[in-house]
Amino acid sequence: MLVIPAIDLKDGRCVRLRQGDMVAETVYSDDVTEVASRWQQQGAGLIHVVDLNGAVDGEPKNLPHIESVMKAVRVKVQVGGGIRTIDTVRRYLNAGVSRVVLGTAALTNRALLNQACQEFPQRIVLGLDARDGRIAVKGWTTVSDIKAIDLLKELSGCAIAAVVYTDIARDGMLNGPNIPALKEIVECSSFPVIASGGITRLEDLRTVRSLGPKIEGAIVGKALYDGKLDLQAAITTLGLTH
């Protein structure tokens, strides 16, 4: 299981939000490349980057900063936020990004998802961001009527590399992941699953890992930046892959 540090970009800075609220931000660094390099040095094998402005606006807003991250690290990077066209998918993947995360587009533009999966098999990650089990889109500003598990079942035939499941109510709150919801996603998914939201302690990582071999990794954000979880120690203590 991978421990995956998150870098959330807003206005070119590394921030963390509470429950996706663009106003409730904490700025951790103005130097995104330094942050990415730090996670690489501590043993990360994959870094999860989100363009928060892009997620809300529907187009990349922090591309120069993401490109600088790509130049600064050798580890794999997956990027999400505001990827709504095939040209944007191509631009990121051609720039060296390992995988792109489609969230809103997966729900609102099935043709784009299908085209992206056909053109770049196993390089598209499905972003399932849920509030009370229902999918949120457009930077979590809108909650749909579609249940996460229903969309997951619909997409079972796509060449998707993995699913990132984020429980919005847990995100940035440091109160542990929503294990029952995550377990349901794992049981329904045809794809590897990455847990996101609320992971704070080593015990949270152990619990997520216990959900079985389908768990590819766990994204950790605020707990790393606040010093509640040490990335290197987590990888070493749990004997996790990196």
N, C-alpha and C positions, 0 to 999 in steps of 0.2 A: 504493500500500500504506500502510495506517495503522500508525503506531507507537502502541500503546495502553498507557498506564500502568495498572498494576493497584493497586487499594487493597483489601487484605485486612483485614477487620474481625474482631477478636476482643475481646469484652468492651468494645466501644466504642472500641478503640484500633486504630491502623494498625500491622499487624505483618507479618512475613514468616515463613513456616515452611520447614523443610527437608523435602522429599519428602512434604509434607502432614502431618507429625507435629505434632499439636496441642501437644505438650510442647516441641518444639524450635523455640521462637519467638524472634524478635528484635523488640522493640517499637521502632518508629521515630517514632511521634508519638501524643500524646493528643488532638491537634486534627485531626480528620479533614477538616473543612472547609478548614483551612489547606492541607493536602496537596492536596486536590482543586483549590483555587484556584491553587496553584503549578503543577500540571500544565497547567491551562488557560492560564496566563500563558506557559508555555513552548511552547505551540502544539498541545497535544493536541486532537483533534477528537472523540475518544471515550475515555471512562474506563471501565474494567472493575472493577466493585465486587463483592466476594465476602463474603457473611455466613458466616464460618467456623463460628461457633456454630450457626447455622441449618442448615448443611450436615450437621452431626453430629446435631443434635436433631430435624431434620425439620420445622421451622417457623421463621419469621423471628425473630431474636433481637436484631438491630441496626437495626431499622426506623427508630427516631428519628434515628439517626446518618446513615442513608442519606437520609432526608428532608431533613436539614440540608445534605447535599451537594447535593441537587437545588436547594435554595434558593440555594446559594452559587455555582453555576456555570451558564453558559449552554450549554456544550457537551453533546453527547449522553452519556448514561450507560446502560450495560447492567449488570444485576444478576443474580447467581446465588447459590445457597446456600440450601437449605431450602425451595425453592418446590415444594410437593407437592400443592397444591389450586388449583382454578380461581379461588377467591376471593383467594388470595394473588397469583396472576397479575394479576387485575383490580386489586387494591389497588396493586401496584407501577406498572402501566401508567397507571392513573388518577392516580397521584401525579406523573406526568411522566417516569418512566423510559422511555427510548427502546425498549429491548428487555430481555426476561428470558431467562435461561439455564436450561434444564431439563436436568439430568443424570440423577440417580437416577430421577426420574419418567419420563424417556423410556424407561428400561429396565423399570421395575416397574409403570408405570401408563400403558399405551398409550392408553387412553381419554382420560386427561387431556391427553396430548400432542396427540391428534387434536382434542379440543375447543378447546384453546388455539390451535392453528394455524388452526382454522376461525373462531374468534371474533376472533383477532388475527393475520391472515396477515402474514407477513414481519416480525413483531415477536417471534418466538420463535427463540431460538438454541439449538442442540443442543450440550450440553457432553459431549464424549467425553474422559473421563479414563482413561488406560490405563496399566496396569503389565504389561510384557511382552506388549503387544498386546491384553490383556484388560481389559474395562471394570471400573473401580472405582466403588463407590457409597457413599452415606452418609458423605460427607466423607472418602472414600478409605479408610474403615475396613474395607470389605469388597470383595474382588475376585471378580467373577462369572466364569462359564465362557464368557461371550459375548465374541467377538472384536469389536473396534471396527469393523473393516471390514464385518463381517456385519451389525451393527446399522445401519450407514450405508446399506448396500444395501437393507435392509428399509424404510427410511424415505424412500426416494428420491421418493415421490409426495407427501410432506407439504409444506405451504407454510412451510418453515423458511427463516429469513433467512440463516443462516450456521451453520457448525460451528466450535466452539472445540476444537482437539485439544491436549490436555496430556499430555506424557509425564512421569508422576509421578517416575520415577527421575531425571529431569533438573531437576525443579522446585526452585528455590532453591539449586541446587548450583553455578551459575556455570561450568558446563563445556560449554556449547554445546547447541543443540537436537539432537534425534534426527532427522536429515535423512532417512535411509532410511524410517523409519516415517511421517514427515510426507509424504514423496513418495508413499507407498502410499495414504495417506488422500486426498491431492489427486487421485490417479488414479481412486479409487473414488467420490469425492463428486459428487453432483449439485448441491451447494450451494457458495457461497464458503467458503473455509477460513481460519480464524485460527489461527496457530501460537502455542503457549504452552509454556513450560518450558525453562529453560536458556539463553535468549538473553542474551548478555553483552556482545558487542562489535558495532561497526559491521559487521564482516565477517559476523557471524551474520545480521544483517538483510539484507545483500546476498544471502547464500546462500538465505535463505528467499524473498526476492523472486524469485530466479532460478527458482523452481519453477513460475512461470507466472502468467497472469492470474487464475487461480482463487483465488490468495492475496489475501484481503481485507486482512489485517493481521497484526501480531505483537504479542502481549502481553508487556510487559516489567515485571518487578517488582524483584527484589532488586538487579539491576545498576544500576537507577536510584537506589535508596535507598542503596546503598553507594558511589555516585559513580563506578562503572566505566563507565557510559554516560550521556551528557548528552542529555536528550530534545530540547532545542532544536537542539543540534548535529547529532543524528541526522537530524532532519527536514530541516534545511538542507543538510547534507552529501550526503545521499542523494537530495535532491530529492523527498522523499516527500510525499504528500498529507496534509492535516490538516484 
